[in-house]
């Protein structure tokens, strides 16, 4: 996995999103360029809001092949 999102340079202004932690129910803030954040409880939450796997050429390298494939499968079921 990459440390920073190389596709972020293609975005002009990052957006802020709030996501609920599935472990503790707390709120986590994501910028659209963030791949993951750690909740205050320590749980790692991945940013699947507006998934980059649909458009970014670096997605598989960025989030890892396993997560990439899971997200692709999930999108295909919808």
Order of alpha helices (4+ residues) and beta strands (2+ residues): beta-beta-beta-beta-alpha-alpha
